[in-house]
Amino acid sequence: MIGISIASVVVLLGVLIFVHEFGHFLMAKRAGVGVLKFSLGFGPRIIGKKIGETEYILSLIPLGGYVKLLGESPGEELPEEDQTRSFLKQKVWKRIFIVAAGPLFNILLALAIFTLVNMIGLPVLTTEIGSIQPDSAAIESGIKMGDRITVIDGKSLTKWDQISEIVAKCQGRPLRVTILRNAVSLDITVKPRSMKTRNIFGEEIEAYRIGISPSPNTVIERHNPLSAFGEGIRQTWVISKLTVISIYKLFQGVISPKTLGGPILIAQIAGAQAKEGIVHFLLFMALLSINLAILNLLPIPVLDGGHLLFYGIEMATGREINLRWREMAQQVGFFLLILLMIFVFMIDIERLNLKFINDFIRTFTG
């Protein structure tokens, strides 16, 4: 298990980092900016090759990467012929596009993955009822376990999510429901009730329910390329929105910081998903790619979002932010980032069970 986890996380992070840095690289090339280095990983160099002016490097620590652009450091002296290819000499909108391209490519990777897996096929819950809550609207209307809901208010249904969506939006009005029981269609009326429940963030909310749960039966749902692309856009938007809300809830204190995960948790999940199959692994990669994109867009110096904040201020005011203030902000941002990395690593260690720790140590000690 530990070997699969390590291999899976190396592949996972390698792809995510490559796509992110390739976004910066490609946009810089398109903008006519010189690219001096393209590195996967940090720390000591393992291998590298220089092609043209760009040195392509594979480094030891696979927890990030970077693209070094010509003239990106303030005060860097360049020959006259290189001035037009310097990053800092570009118009501010070009610099914004170069910096934003990394997170954008991570979003596009997630979209491509969702499109692909929707073409391959994903298991979805059927509309068969697996259990019914006592004293619920479903019991009152005569619904039984094993019934299959086929139509609600004239809309044909094929998967469980459609039922949940319609019931949630009905605002308590009676629903005309067609069920299939022992190969016989029956028409009934169900009036959803307002109930206290908890959302995915653990908050208590009021929601309309009819008191049914799905059976574990699933079917494989496949889409044609165009439909898969549309579904991919929807899924990318939903995950992106949930990620942003989750970050907001984290600052609100609704979500505990202990839910955060670092490299060790990612390795565990990646290994588990890889054992489940390529589709599960790809879905986890898409989820992580969206998280990486949005976290990078946070307005924290050192991250892409911090640079975009500086360039946004420059665009609004018409002048660059004072170099000293930028350097101080970068130092503070770097310090906060290190603290966050230490914090999530400690949470990972606390979360691990003794068996996993022993396996991890045994792998490296023989």
C-alpha positions as CSV (number, residue, x, y, z in Angstrom):
1,M,0.0,0.0,0.0
2,I,2.8,2.4,0.9
3,G,4.5,1.8,-2.4
4,I,1.3,2.5,-4.4
5,S,0.7,5.7,-2.3
6,I,4.2,7.0,-3.1
7,A,4.1,6.2,-6.8
8,S,0.5,7.6,-7.1
9,V,1.3,10.9,-5.4
10,V,4.5,11.4,-7.5
11,V,2.4,10.9,-10.7
12,L,-0.4,13.1,-9.3
13,L,1.7,16.0,-8.2
14,G,3.9,15.7,-11.2
15,V,1.0,16.1,-13.6
16,L,-0.6,19.0,-11.6
17,I,2.7,20.9,-11.3
18,F,3.6,20.3,-14.9
19,V,0.3,21.6,-16.1
20,H,0.4,24.6,-13.8
21,E,3.9,25.6,-14.8
22,F,3.3,24.9,-18.5
23,G,0.5,27.5,-18.3
24,H,3.0,30.1,-17.2
25,F,5.6,28.9,-19.7
26,L,3.3,28.9,-22.7
27,M,1.8,32.3,-22.0
28,A,5.2,33.8,-21.4
29,K,6.4,32.4,-24.8
30,R,3.2,33.8,-26.5
31,A,3.9,37.2,-24.9
32,G,7.5,37.2,-26.2
33,V,9.0,36.9,-22.7
34,G,12.3,34.9,-22.4
35,V,12.0,31.7,-20.3
36,L,15.3,30.8,-18.6
37,K,14.2,27.8,-16.5
38,F,11.3,25.3,-16.4
39,S,11.6,23.2,-13.3
40,L,9.5,20.3,-11.9
41,G,10.2,20.2,-8.2
42,F,12.4,22.2,-5.9
43,G,15.8,21.7,-4.3
44,P,18.8,19.8,-5.8
45,R,18.7,19.2,-9.5
46,I,18.4,15.5,-10.6
47,I,18.6,15.9,-14.4
48,G,18.4,18.8,-16.8
49,K,18.8,19.8,-20.4
50,K,19.1,23.2,-22.0
51,I,17.2,23.7,-25.3
52,G,17.7,27.1,-26.8
53,E,17.7,29.6,-23.9
54,T,15.5,27.5,-21.6
55,E,16.9,24.9,-19.2
56,Y,14.4,22.1,-18.4
57,I,15.1,20.7,-14.9
58,L,13.8,17.8,-12.8
59,S,14.5,18.5,-9.1
60,L,14.5,16.4,-6.0
61,I,11.5,17.7,-4.0
62,P,8.3,17.0,-6.0
63,L,6.2,19.5,-4.0
64,G,6.1,22.3,-6.5
65,G,7.9,23.8,-9.5
66,Y,8.8,27.1,-11.1
67,V,9.3,28.9,-14.3
68,K,12.1,31.5,-14.2
69,L,11.4,34.4,-16.6
70,L,13.9,36.8,-18.1
71,G,14.0,40.0,-16.1
72,E,11.4,39.0,-13.5
73,S,13.6,40.2,-10.6
74,P,13.5,43.9,-9.9
75,G,16.9,45.5,-10.4
76,E,18.1,42.7,-12.7
77,E,20.5,44.1,-15.3
78,L,19.9,43.0,-18.9
79,P,21.6,43.8,-22.2
80,E,19.8,46.3,-24.4
81,E,18.7,43.7,-26.9
82,D,16.9,41.7,-24.1
83,Q,14.9,44.7,-22.6
84,T,11.9,44.0,-24.8
85,R,11.8,40.4,-23.7
86,S,12.0,41.2,-20.0
87,F,9.0,40.2,-17.9
88,L,8.9,43.4,-15.9
89,K,9.1,45.5,-19.1
90,Q,5.8,44.0,-20.4
91,K,2.5,45.9,-20.2
92,V,0.7,45.1,-17.0
93,W,-2.1,43.2,-18.7
94,K,0.5,40.8,-20.3
95,R,2.0,40.1,-16.9
96,I,-1.5,39.4,-15.5
97,F,-2.1,36.9,-18.3
98,I,1.2,35.2,-17.7
99,V,0.6,34.8,-14.0
100,A,-3.0,33.8,-14.3
101,A,-2.2,31.1,-16.9
102,G,-1.0,28.7,-14.2
103,P,-4.3,28.4,-12.3
104,L,-6.2,28.6,-15.5
105,F,-4.4,25.6,-16.9
106,N,-5.2,23.7,-13.7
107,I,-8.9,24.5,-14.2
108,L,-8.7,23.4,-17.9
109,L,-7.1,20.1,-16.8
110,A,-10.0,19.4,-14.4
111,L,-12.4,20.2,-17.3
112,A,-10.6,17.8,-19.6
113,I,-10.6,15.1,-17.0
114,F,-14.3,15.5,-16.2
115,T,-15.1,15.4,-19.9
116,L,-13.0,12.2,-20.4
117,V,-14.5,10.3,-17.5
118,N,-18.0,11.3,-18.5
119,M,-17.3,9.7,-21.9
120,I,-15.8,6.6,-20.3
121,G,-18.8,6.3,-18.0
122,L,-19.5,7.0,-14.3
123,P,-21.6,4.9,-11.9
124,V,-24.7,6.8,-10.8
125,L,-27.4,5.8,-8.3
126,T,-30.7,4.7,-9.8
127,T,-34.1,6.0,-8.7
128,E,-34.8,2.9,-6.7
129,I,-35.8,3.5,-3.1
130,G,-33.6,1.6,-0.6
131,S,-35.0,2.9,2.7
132,I,-37.8,5.1,4.1
133,Q,-37.8,7.2,7.2
134,P,-40.6,6.4,9.7
135,D,-43.4,9.0,10.0
136,S,-42.3,10.7,6.7
137,A,-44.1,12.2,3.7
138,A,-43.1,9.1,1.8
139,I,-44.8,6.8,4.3
140,E,-47.9,9.0,4.3
141,S,-48.2,8.8,0.5
142,G,-47.8,5.1,0.3
143,I,-44.3,4.8,-1.1
144,K,-42.5,1.5,-0.3
145,M,-39.0,0.2,-0.3
146,G,-38.1,-1.2,-3.7
147,D,-40.3,1.3,-5.6
148,R,-38.6,3.1,-8.5
149,I,-39.5,6.7,-9.1
150,T,-39.8,7.3,-12.8
151,V,-41.5,10.7,-13.2
152,I,-42.0,13.8,-11.0
153,D,-44.3,16.5,-12.2
154,G,-44.0,15.3,-15.8
155,K,-40.2,15.1,-15.8
156,S,-38.7,11.7,-16.5
157,L,-36.0,10.6,-14.1
158,T,-33.0,8.3,-14.6
159,K,-30.8,9.0,-11.5
160,W,-31.2,9.8,-7.8
161,D,-29.6,13.3,-8.0
162,Q,-32.6,14.4,-10.1
163,I,-35.0,13.5,-7.3
164,S,-33.0,15.3,-4.7
165,E,-32.8,18.4,-6.9
166,I,-36.6,18.6,-7.6
167,V,-37.6,18.0,-4.0
168,A,-35.1,20.6,-2.7
169,K,-36.6,23.3,-5.0
170,C,-40.3,22.5,-4.6
171,Q,-40.7,24.8,-1.5
172,G,-43.1,22.3,0.0
173,R,-45.7,22.2,-2.8
174,P,-47.3,18.8,-3.5
175,L,-45.5,16.7,-6.2
176,R,-47.1,14.4,-8.7
177,V,-45.0,11.3,-8.7
178,T,-45.1,8.1,-10.8
179,I,-43.5,5.0,-9.3
180,L,-42.8,1.6,-10.7
181,R,-43.8,-1.2,-8.4
182,N,-43.6,-4.9,-9.5
183,A,-43.7,-3.7,-13.1
184,V,-46.8,-1.7,-12.5
185,S,-46.9,2.1,-12.8
186,L,-48.7,4.0,-9.9
187,D,-49.4,7.7,-9.7
188,I,-49.3,9.3,-6.3
189,T,-49.0,12.7,-4.7
190,V,-46.3,13.5,-2.2
191,K,-46.1,16.7,-0.1
192,P,-42.4,17.3,1.1
193,R,-42.0,18.4,4.6
194,S,-39.5,21.0,6.0
195,M,-37.0,19.2,8.1
196,K,-33.9,20.2,10.0
197,T,-30.8,18.6,8.5
198,R,-27.1,19.3,8.0
199,N,-25.4,20.4,4.8
200,I,-22.0,19.2,3.6
201,F,-20.3,21.7,5.9
202,G,-22.0,20.4,9.0
203,E,-24.3,23.4,9.4
204,E,-27.9,22.9,10.5
205,I,-30.3,24.0,7.8
206,E,-34.0,23.7,7.0
207,A,-34.7,21.7,3.8
208,Y,-37.6,20.0,2.2
209,R,-37.5,16.2,2.3
210,I,-39.8,13.3,1.6
211,G,-37.9,10.9,3.8
212,I,-36.4,8.4,1.3
213,S,-32.8,7.1,0.7
214,P,-31.5,5.4,-2.5
215,S,-30.7,1.7,-2.9
216,P,-27.0,1.0,-3.5
217,N,-27.8,-0.1,-7.1
218,T,-26.0,1.9,-9.8
219,V,-25.8,2.1,-13.5
220,I,-23.0,3.4,-15.8
221,E,-23.9,6.7,-17.3
222,R,-22.0,7.6,-20.5
223,H,-22.1,10.8,-22.5
224,N,-21.3,11.6,-26.1
225,P,-18.3,14.1,-26.5
226,L,-20.5,17.2,-26.7
227,S,-22.7,16.2,-23.8
228,A,-19.6,15.1,-21.8
229,F,-18.0,18.5,-22.3
230,G,-21.2,20.2,-21.0
231,E,-21.3,18.0,-18.0
232,G,-17.6,18.6,-17.5
233,I,-18.2,22.4,-17.4
234,R,-21.0,21.9,-14.8
235,Q,-18.9,19.6,-12.6
236,T,-15.9,21.9,-12.8
237,W,-18.1,24.9,-11.8
238,V,-19.7,22.9,-8.9
239,I,-16.4,21.8,-7.5
240,S,-14.8,25.3,-7.9
241,K,-17.8,26.9,-6.1
242,L,-17.6,24.4,-3.3
243,T,-13.9,25.0,-2.9
244,V,-14.3,28.7,-2.6
245,I,-17.2,28.3,-0.1
246,S,-15.1,25.8,1.9
247,I,-12.2,28.4,2.2
248,Y,-14.7,31.0,3.3
249,K,-16.2,28.6,5.9
250,L,-12.7,27.8,7.1
251,F,-12.1,31.4,7.9
252,Q,-15.5,31.7,9.5
253,G,-14.7,28.8,11.8
254,V,-17.5,26.6,10.5
255,I,-15.0,24.1,9.1
256,S,-12.2,22.9,11.5
257,P,-8.6,23.6,10.3
258,K,-8.0,19.9,11.3
259,T,-9.8,19.0,8.1
260,L,-6.9,20.3,6.1
261,G,-4.5,17.8,4.5
262,G,-1.0,17.9,3.4
263,P,1.3,15.7,1.3
264,I,0.9,12.6,3.4
265,L,-2.9,12.7,3.3
266,I,-2.8,13.3,-0.4
267,A,-0.5,10.3,-0.8
268,Q,-2.9,8.1,1.2
269,I,-5.9,9.2,-0.8
270,A,-4.1,9.0,-4.1
271,G,-3.0,5.4,-3.4
272,A,-6.5,4.4,-2.4
273,Q,-8.0,6.0,-5.5
274,A,-5.4,4.3,-7.7
275,K,-6.3,0.9,-6.3
276,E,-10.0,1.7,-7.1
277,G,-9.1,2.2,-10.8
278,I,-8.0,4.9,-13.2
279,V,-11.3,6.7,-13.3
280,H,-11.3,7.2,-9.5
281,F,-7.6,8.4,-9.7
282,L,-8.4,10.8,-12.5
283,L,-11.4,12.3,-10.5
284,F,-9.2,12.8,-7.5
285,M,-6.6,14.5,-9.8
286,A,-9.4,16.8,-11.2
287,L,-10.5,17.7,-7.6
288,L,-7.0,18.5,-6.5
289,S,-6.3,20.5,-9.7
290,I,-9.2,22.8,-9.0
291,N,-8.1,23.2,-5.3
292,L,-4.6,24.0,-6.5
293,A,-5.9,26.6,-8.9
294,I,-8.1,28.4,-6.4
295,L,-5.6,28.3,-3.5
296,N,-3.0,29.8,-5.9
297,L,-5.4,32.7,-6.6
298,L,-5.7,33.7,-3.0
299,P,-4.3,37.3,-2.6
300,I,-1.3,36.1,-0.6
301,P,2.2,37.4,-1.6
302,V,4.4,34.6,-3.1
303,L,1.3,32.9,-4.6
304,D,0.0,33.8,-8.0
305,G,-2.9,35.6,-6.4
306,G,-0.5,37.9,-4.6
307,H,1.2,38.9,-7.8
308,L,-2.2,39.4,-9.5
309,L,-3.2,41.7,-6.6
310,F,-0.1,43.8,-7.1
311,Y,-0.6,44.0,-10.8
312,G,-4.3,44.9,-10.3
313,I,-3.3,47.8,-8.1
314,E,-0.8,48.9,-10.6
315,M,-3.4,48.8,-13.4
316,A,-5.9,50.8,-11.2
317,T,-3.4,53.4,-10.1
318,G,-1.2,53.6,-13.1
319,R,2.1,53.1,-11.2
320,E,4.0,50.2,-9.7
321,I,3.9,49.4,-6.0
322,N,7.0,50.5,-4.1
323,L,9.7,47.8,-4.4
324,R,10.4,47.8,-0.7
325,W,6.7,47.2,0.2
326,R,6.5,44.4,-2.3
327,E,9.6,42.7,-0.9
328,M,8.3,43.0,2.7
329,A,4.9,41.6,1.6
330,Q,6.7,38.7,-0.2
331,Q,8.7,37.9,3.0
332,V,5.5,37.9,5.1
333,G,3.7,35.8,2.6
334,F,6.5,33.3,2.4
335,F,6.6,33.1,6.3
336,L,2.9,32.4,6.4
337,L,3.1,29.8,3.7
338,I,5.8,27.9,5.6
339,L,3.7,28.1,8.8
340,L,0.8,26.7,6.9
341,M,2.9,23.8,5.4
342,I,4.2,22.9,8.9
343,F,0.6,23.1,10.3
344,V,-0.9,20.7,7.7
345,F,2.1,18.4,8.0
346,M,1.5,18.1,11.7
347,I,-2.2,17.5,11.1
348,D,-1.2,14.7,8.7
349,I,1.0,13.1,11.3
350,E,-1.7,13.3,14.0
351,R,-4.2,11.8,11.6
352,L,-2.1,8.9,10.6
353,N,-2.5,5.6,12.4
354,L,0.4,3.7,13.9
355,K,0.4,1.0,11.2
356,F,0.8,3.5,8.4
357,I,3.7,5.2,10.2
358,N,5.4,1.9,10.7
359,D,4.9,1.0,7.1
360,F,6.3,4.3,6.0
361,I,9.4,4.0,8.2
362,R,9.9,0.4,7.1
363,T,9.9,1.4,3.4
364,F,12.8,3.7,3.9
365,T,14.8,1.7,6.4
366,G,14.4,-1.7,4.7
